[in-house]
């Protein structure tokens, strides 16, 4: 059961960091638009964070399901 808790906590921390990155990128995009300048760095940040979230969901989520099944005896 402790593996499951560590995995869930680790996933929550990673998702929080990635969401923070997306929100910072979006605020950067909005600020650049107000200034009339291109928001290249903001878009790069948003795209990279979204790609990491997709990668995380495809690779790590099945591992968490396996830990859950092992913990519950399914």
PyMOL commands that set and color helices and strands:
alter all, ss='L'
color gray80, all
select helices_A, chain A and resi 2-35+40-72
alter helices_A, ss='H'
color red, helices_A
deselect
rebuild
show_as cartoon
